[in-house]
Amino acid sequence: MCHDSSVLVDEVVRRNRWRIVLLTGVAVVNYMVMVATVSFLCFLIVSITVDYYSSQVLVAFAGAGLAVGAISGVSAVAHYLRSAHERTLAELGAVPLLPGDLPVVDNLLDALCIATGTPRPAVALVADDAPNALAVGRRPADTTVVVTSGLIEKLSRDELEAVLAAEMWAIRRHDTAMQTVALGLTAETAAIVIFPTMAVADILRARVLRNADFGADTLAVATTRNPDALRRAIEKLRDDHATVDTLSASTAPLWFEPIAHGDHWSTEDYQDLAFTPRLDERLAHLDEQITAP
């Protein structure tokens, strides 16, 4: 990788790290406000019931509510972040693979790790005819690349290399970490959008996560030196009508092809969930790279 590309990647890494901190901070504050509000109301009801309240008591209740909210907020967010990786793999039905289980994937990832300067990720397989792949993990050193059996069967070796290269660069750039954190904080009751600051948090999340670019694709092409392979891979995924059975709102944004075809998702769903540009947009960008002098 050339010096200029390395500098650009480092800038993206710094940007995504700040985004992760920002998203985590907002989640903690939201959870803290919610719990503090509920705690204060409970304290207030009790004080009214026993007919014992004053301005000093209210201040004390407010402080106690904030303390309870802060402790519970940090604990809840930390729990959801720690469990996001394993929870996502379990939801996908992904089976962890040992070295040698998928030699073609192992060989390609070993070479791509050296080329991208990324720690070797774990590998997991989803037994599904739909060709797709994703990466999940809060840190590059603790990430799993998931492939479907359909991806292995339907893509040629160079096409598979191109898809894995894009995933590896997403890991290297901390795109995967940011997406995993965002999904970990929007799962179940620990959502980043929580009463009473949901509007502000929702706007923030949208602005942070919808700033998708073609960086991983561009770097994948620079690594494999085969833009046509990535183009053919994206076309195969776009034209294949099989859908991953375990696709859900919480895992859809992580997939290389984020949204299934058919009636499962509307255009609005895609706009709300996708972290990456549409496949057609990625193809158009690749065409520009291929035809550029």
C-alpha positions in Angstrom: 0.0 0.0 0.0 1.4 3.4 -1.0 2.1 6.1 1.5 -0.8 8.3 0.4 -3.2 5.4 0.8 -1.8 4.6 4.2 -2.3 8.2 5.3 -5.9 8.2 4.0 -6.7 4.9 5.8 -5.2 6.3 9.1 -7.5 9.3 8.8 -10.5 7.1 8.3 -9.5 5.0 11.3 -9.2 8.1 13.5 -12.6 9.3 12.2 -14.3 6.0 12.9 -12.7 5.7 16.4 -14.2 9.1 17.3 -17.5 8.0 15.9 -17.4 4.9 18.1 -16.7 7.1 21.1 -19.5 9.5 20.2 -22.0 6.7 19.7 -21.1 5.0 22.9 -21.3 8.3 24.8 -24.7 9.1 23.5 -25.9 5.6 24.3 -24.7 6.0 27.9 -26.2 9.4 28.3 -29.5 8.3 26.9 -29.7 5.3 29.1 -28.6 7.3 32.1 -31.3 9.9 31.5 -34.0 7.3 31.2 -33.0 5.4 34.3 -32.4 8.6 36.3 -35.8 9.9 35.3 -37.5 6.7 36.4 -35.5 6.5 39.6 -36.3 10.1 40.5 -40.0 9.6 39.9 -40.0 6.5 42.1 -38.2 8.4 44.9 -40.6 11.2 44.6 -43.7 9.0 44.8 -42.3 7.3 47.9 -41.6 10.7 49.5 -45.1 11.9 48.8 -46.6 8.7 50.0 -44.8 9.0 53.4 -45.5 12.8 53.4 -41.8 13.7 53.6 -40.4 16.0 50.9 -38.7 19.3 50.6 -36.3 21.1 48.2 -33.3 19.4 49.9 -35.0 16.0 49.5 -35.8 16.7 45.9 -32.1 17.6 45.2 -31.0 14.5 47.0 -33.4 12.4 45.0 -32.2 14.0 41.8 -28.6 13.3 42.7 -29.4 9.7 43.6 -31.3 9.2 40.4 -28.3 10.5 38.3 -25.9 8.2 40.2 -28.1 5.2 39.6 -28.6 6.2 36.0 -24.8 6.7 35.4 -23.9 3.3 36.9 -26.6 1.4 35.2 -26.0 3.2 31.9 -22.3 2.4 31.8 -23.0 -1.2 32.9 -25.8 -1.8 30.3 -23.9 -0.3 27.4 -20.7 -2.2 28.3 -22.7 -5.4 28.5 -24.3 -4.9 25.1 -21.0 -4.0 23.5 -19.2 -7.0 24.9 -22.0 -9.4 23.8 -22.6 -7.8 20.3 -20.1 -10.0 18.5 -21.3 -13.3 19.9 -24.9 -12.3 19.8 -24.7 -11.5 16.1 -23.0 -14.8 15.2 -25.6 -16.7 17.2 -28.4 -14.9 15.4 -26.9 -15.7 12.1 -26.5 -19.3 12.9 -22.8 -19.0 12.0 -20.6 -22.0 12.7 -17.0 -21.1 13.7 -14.5 -22.8 11.4 -11.1 -24.3 12.3 -8.0 -23.8 10.2 -8.2 -26.1 7.2 -12.0 -26.4 7.1 -12.2 -24.0 4.2 -8.7 -24.0 2.6 -9.6 -21.5 -0.2 -10.8 -18.9 2.3 -7.9 -19.6 4.7 -5.4 -19.1 1.9 -7.0 -15.9 0.6 -7.3 -14.4 4.1 -3.7 -15.2 5.0 -2.5 -13.3 1.9 -5.0 -10.4 2.4 -4.0 -10.0 6.1 -0.4 -9.3 5.0 -1.5 -7.0 2.2 -3.9 -4.9 4.4 -1.8 -5.0 7.6 -4.8 -6.5 9.4 -4.8 -9.1 12.2 -6.0 -12.5 11.1 -9.8 -12.7 11.7 -11.7 -15.8 12.7 -13.9 -17.4 10.1 -17.4 -18.7 10.4 -19.8 -20.3 7.9 -23.5 -19.8 7.4 -25.1 -22.8 5.5 -27.2 -20.8 3.1 -27.4 -20.9 -0.7 -27.5 -17.1 -0.9 -24.1 -15.7 -1.8 -23.1 -13.1 0.9 -20.4 -12.2 3.4 -20.0 -10.0 6.4 -17.5 -9.1 9.2 -18.4 -8.4 12.8 -16.2 -7.3 15.7 -15.4 -4.3 17.9 -11.7 -4.4 17.1 -9.7 -5.6 14.1 -7.9 -8.0 16.4 -11.2 -9.5 17.6 -13.2 -9.9 14.4 -15.0 -12.7 12.6 -15.5 -12.9 8.8 -18.6 -14.8 8.0 -19.2 -16.3 4.6 -22.2 -18.3 3.3 -21.9 -21.6 1.5 -23.5 -20.0 -1.5 -20.7 -17.5 -1.7 -18.1 -20.3 -1.8 -20.0 -22.2 -4.4 -21.1 -19.5 -6.8 -18.0 -17.2 -6.9 -14.8 -17.9 -8.7 -11.6 -17.7 -6.7 -10.7 -14.2 -7.9 -14.3 -13.0 -7.2 -14.1 -14.5 -3.7 -10.8 -12.8 -3.2 -12.3 -9.4 -4.2 -15.2 -9.7 -1.8 -12.9 -10.8 1.1 -10.5 -8.0 0.3 -13.3 -5.4 0.6 -14.3 -7.0 4.0 -10.7 -6.9 5.2 -10.3 -3.3 4.3 -13.6 -2.5 6.1 -12.0 -4.2 9.2 -8.7 -2.3 8.7 -10.5 1.0 8.4 -12.6 0.3 11.5 -15.8 0.4 9.4 -16.7 -3.0 10.8 -16.0 -1.9 14.4 -18.2 1.1 14.0 -21.0 -0.9 12.5 -20.8 -3.6 15.2 -20.9 -1.0 18.0 -23.8 0.8 16.4 -25.8 -2.4 16.1 -24.8 -3.5 19.6 -26.2 -0.2 20.9 -29.4 -0.4 18.9 -30.3 -3.9 20.0 -33.2 -4.7 22.2 -33.7 -2.3 25.2 -30.2 -0.8 25.1 -31.0 1.1 22.0 -29.0 4.2 21.2 -32.4 5.8 20.6 -34.0 5.9 24.1 -36.5 8.2 25.7 -36.3 11.1 26.3 -33.5 12.1 23.9 -34.5 9.8 21.0 -34.9 12.5 18.4 -31.4 13.9 18.9 -29.8 10.5 19.1 -31.6 9.3 16.0 -30.4 12.2 14.0 -26.8 11.8 15.3 -26.8 8.1 14.5 -28.1 8.7 11.0 -25.4 11.4 10.3 -22.6 9.3 11.7 -23.5 6.0 10.0 -24.9 7.2 6.7 -21.6 8.8 5.6 -20.9 5.7 3.5 -18.1 5.8 0.9 -16.4 3.5 -1.6 -13.1 3.4 0.3 -13.1 -0.4 1.0 -13.9 -1.2 -2.6 -11.2 1.1 -3.9 -8.6 -0.4 -1.6 -9.8 -3.9 -2.4 -9.2 -3.2 -6.1 -5.8 -1.7 -5.4 -4.9 -4.8 -3.4 -6.1 -7.4 -5.9 -5.3 -5.3 -9.0 -8.4 -6.8 -10.5 -11.4 -4.4 -10.6 -13.3 -6.7 -12.9 -13.3 -9.5 -10.3 -15.0 -7.3 -7.8 -17.4 -6.1 -10.4 -18.4 -9.6 -11.4 -18.8 -10.6 -7.8 -21.1 -7.7 -7.1 -23.1 -8.5 -10.2 -23.5 -12.1 -9.1 -24.8 -11.0 -5.7 -27.1 -8.5 -7.2 -28.6 -10.9 -9.8 -28.9 -13.9 -7.4 -32.4 -13.9 -5.9 -31.6 -16.2 -3.0 -31.8 -14.6 0.4 -30.1 -15.4 3.6 -32.7 -17.2 5.9 -31.4 -15.5 9.0 -31.5 -12.0 7.6 -33.0 -9.6 10.1 -33.2 -5.9 10.8 -30.3 -6.1 13.3 -27.9 -8.0 11.0 -29.0 -6.7 7.5 -26.6 -3.7 7.5 -23.5 -5.9 8.1 -23.8 -8.0 5.0 -21.8 -7.3 1.8 -25.2 -7.2 0.2 -27.1 -5.5 3.1 -30.7 -5.9 1.9 -32.4 -8.9 0.5 -34.3 -8.8 -2.8 -38.0 -9.2 -3.1 -40.6 -8.0 -0.7 -38.6 -8.4 2.5 -37.4 -4.8 2.6 -38.7 -1.6 1.1 -36.6 1.3 -0.2 -37.2 3.1 3.1 -35.9 0.1 5.1 -32.7 0.2 3.0 -32.2 3.9 3.6 -32.6 3.4 7.3 -30.4 0.4 7.7 -27.6 0.4 5.1 -24.1 1.3 6.1 -22.7 1.0 2.6 -23.7 2.3 -0.8 -26.1 0.3 -2.9 -24.7 -2.4 -5.1 -25.6 -0.5 -8.2 -23.8 2.5 -6.9 -20.8 0.4 -6.2 -20.9 -1.0 -9.7 -21.0 2.5 -11.1 -18.0 3.5 -9.1 -16.1 0.4 -10.2 -17.0 1.2 -13.8 -15.4 4.7 -13.3 -12.2 3.0 -12.0 -12.1 0.5 -14.9 -12.6 3.2 -17.6 -10.4 5.8 -15.9 -7.1 6.4 -17.9 
